[in-house]
Amino acid sequence: MEIKLDGRSAVITGGSKGLGLAMAKRFAASGASVAMLARDLVTLEAAVAEVRGVANGPALQHVTEFTVR
């Protein structure tokens, strides 16, 4: 089944690995703009590079690091 997400946006927490990364890849490949959040900036930057490799069309990723204090 092919799902088109052109013009849609997705915010994914835990986007640097596992299920979050898999979702970010699928959403970006379907045309969505993806905002990925994770606690480890280095791992997140590598994940964003992976997502950019499969992005279809104008999908953009926004890198955000957050820490709970």
Backbone as numpy.savetxt, mean C-alpha at the origin, in Angstrom:
# Nx Ny Nz CAx CAy CAz Cx Cy Cz
-11.69 -13.36 -10.95 -12.53 -12.20 -10.95 -11.64 -10.96 -10.95
-11.95 -10.03 -11.82 -11.18 -8.80 -11.89 -12.00 -7.66 -11.30
-11.40 -6.95 -10.36 -12.08 -5.82 -9.72 -11.32 -4.55 -10.04
-12.01 -3.55 -10.53 -11.40 -2.26 -10.85 -11.64 -1.29 -9.70
-10.56 -0.70 -9.20 -10.66 0.26 -8.10 -10.18 1.64 -8.53
-10.18 1.92 -9.81 -9.75 3.22 -10.31 -10.53 4.34 -9.62
-9.80 5.36 -9.16 -10.43 6.49 -8.50 -10.79 6.24 -7.04
-10.48 5.08 -6.52 -10.76 4.75 -5.12 -9.48 4.88 -4.30
-9.63 5.00 -3.00 -8.48 5.10 -2.09 -8.58 4.04 -1.01
-7.42 3.58 -0.53 -7.38 2.60 0.55 -6.31 3.02 1.54
-6.64 2.95 2.83 -5.69 3.20 3.91 -5.45 1.85 4.57
-4.18 1.43 4.58 -3.85 0.10 5.10 -2.87 0.23 6.24
-3.28 -0.19 7.44 -2.38 -0.24 8.58 -1.67 -1.58 8.56
-0.46 -1.62 9.08 0.32 -2.86 9.03 0.69 -3.19 7.60
0.94 -2.16 6.79 1.16 -2.35 5.36 2.54 -2.80 4.95
3.46 -2.97 5.91 4.84 -3.29 5.53 5.09 -4.78 5.34
4.15 -5.63 5.80 4.36 -7.07 5.64 3.05 -7.82 5.82
3.09 -9.11 5.52 1.94 -9.98 5.75 0.71 -9.59 4.97
-0.43 -9.70 5.63 -1.71 -9.45 5.00 -1.84 -8.00 4.53
-1.34 -7.05 5.32 -1.41 -5.64 4.92 -0.68 -5.38 3.62
0.51 -5.94 3.46 1.28 -5.78 2.22 0.56 -6.45 1.05
0.03 -7.63 1.28 -0.70 -8.34 0.21 -1.91 -7.53 -0.25
-2.63 -6.94 0.70 -3.79 -6.11 0.35 -3.37 -4.87 -0.43
-2.28 -4.23 0.01 -1.80 -3.03 -0.67 -1.43 -3.35 -2.12
-0.78 -4.48 -2.35 -0.41 -4.88 -3.70 -1.64 -5.10 -4.57
-2.62 -5.83 -4.04 -3.82 -6.12 -4.83 -4.62 -4.86 -5.13
-4.77 -3.98 -4.12 -5.51 -2.74 -4.34 -4.81 -1.86 -5.36
-3.49 -1.72 -5.24 -2.72 -0.89 -6.18 -2.77 -1.47 -7.59
-2.67 -2.79 -7.70 -2.74 -3.43 -9.01 -4.11 -3.25 -9.64
-5.13 -3.04 -8.82 -6.49 -2.83 -9.31 -6.78 -1.36 -9.60
-5.79 -0.47 -9.39 -5.94 0.94 -9.73 -6.19 1.88 -8.59
-6.25 1.40 -7.36 -6.52 2.27 -6.20 -5.29 3.05 -5.79
-5.51 4.21 -5.19 -4.45 4.94 -4.51 -4.33 4.33 -3.12
-3.12 4.04 -2.69 -2.92 3.31 -1.44 -2.07 4.12 -0.47
-2.57 4.29 0.76 -1.81 4.90 1.84 -1.44 3.78 2.80
-0.14 3.54 2.97 0.35 2.45 3.82 0.94 3.01 5.10
0.58 2.42 6.23 1.11 2.82 7.52 1.75 1.63 8.21
2.86 1.87 8.91 3.54 0.81 9.66 4.44 1.45 10.71
4.92 0.65 11.66 5.76 1.16 12.73 7.22 1.26 12.36
7.69 0.46 11.41 9.10 0.44 11.04 9.30 1.10 9.68
9.90 2.28 9.66 10.05 3.05 8.43 10.87 2.32 7.37
11.94 1.67 7.75 12.80 0.98 6.78 12.03 -0.14 6.08
11.32 -0.95 6.86 10.53 -2.04 6.29 9.40 -1.48 5.42
8.80 -0.38 5.87 7.72 0.23 5.12 8.20 0.76 3.78
9.37 1.38 3.75 9.90 1.89 2.48 10.13 0.76 1.49
10.62 -0.39 1.96 10.82 -1.55 1.08 9.47 -2.06 0.57
8.47 -2.07 1.43 7.14 -2.52 1.03 6.54 -1.58 -0.02
6.72 -0.28 0.17 6.20 0.69 -0.80 6.85 0.46 -2.17
8.13 0.15 -2.19 8.81 -0.14 -3.46 8.18 -1.36 -4.13
7.83 -2.38 -3.36 7.16 -3.57 -3.90 5.81 -3.20 -4.49
5.06 -2.39 -3.77 3.72 -2.00 -4.23 3.83 -1.16 -5.50
4.77 -0.26 -5.56 4.95 0.55 -6.76 5.27 -0.33 -7.97
5.91 -1.47 -7.74 6.25 -2.38 -8.83 5.04 -3.04 -9.46
3.92 -3.12 -8.74 2.73 -3.76 -9.28 1.58 -2.79 -9.50
1.78 -1.52 -9.17 0.71 -0.53 -9.29 0.27 -0.39 -10.75
-1.03 -0.33 -10.94 -1.60 -0.18 -12.27 -2.17 1.23 -12.40
-1.58 2.02 -13.27 -2.07 3.37 -13.47 -1.51 4.33 -12.44
-2.33 5.33 -12.06 -1.83 6.43 -11.23 -1.82 6.17 -9.73
-1.76 4.93 -9.31 -1.78 4.64 -7.88 -0.55 5.23 -7.20
-0.75 5.89 -6.08 0.33 6.51 -5.31 0.35 5.91 -3.92
1.54 5.82 -3.35 1.65 5.34 -1.98 2.18 6.48 -1.11
1.67 6.57 0.09 2.10 7.59 1.04 2.72 6.88 2.24
3.99 7.14 2.48 4.69 6.48 3.57 4.47 7.29 4.85
4.00 6.62 5.88 3.79 7.24 7.17 4.28 6.30 8.26
5.09 6.83 9.14 5.56 6.03 10.29 4.84 6.55 11.52
4.36 5.64 12.36 3.76 6.06 13.61 4.27 5.22 14.76
4.31 5.82 15.92 4.79 5.13 17.11 3.83 5.44 18.26
3.43 4.40 18.98 2.57 4.59 20.14 3.49 4.82 21.34
3.24 5.89 22.07 4.08 6.22 23.22 3.29 6.12 24.49
